């Protein structure tokens, strides 16, 4: 019986070895399938993420364009009252016999207009008598200074300069003393 048991044991061991050899390629195949499935999932996630990011870029670009197009809407809405005042002033000028009330009306409209722009952050540069500064002014010409203390200073302003929220939006065109 010993021999029979040994033979049976050897057969069992050989069968187990054969089964392991047979299952090994099956495991590798399933491992390849698992890796293939994981790769497909990763590719799908990547494609979805890329499409989502592309949609985000398009949406933000569209929003930026809309913002730029409507950025001045609030200021323009405020200026419509000034436009109405100018229309009334022009109508009054057509029938006015006395020019003094028309001048006063135009001055009121001018002050209202400047006040609205000032409230929006616009400031006029007052540079006459100041030392020339190329960061805020553009020298158009230089003339002999009327006095020694006016050398390299602004003598006259040809075109006013403006800042919007402390950023120069138009440089003052000036005449400086030499």
Buried (B, 14 or more C-beta within 10 A) or exposed (E): EEEEEEEEEEEEEEEEEEEEEEEEEEEEEEEEEEEEEEEEEEEEEEEEEEEEEEEEEEEEEEEEEEEEEEEEEEBEEBBEEBEEBBEEBEEEBEEBEEEEEBEEBBEEBBEBBEEBBEEBEBBEBEBEEBEBEEEBBBBBEBEEBEEEEBBEBBBBBEEBBBBEEEEBEEBBBBBBBE
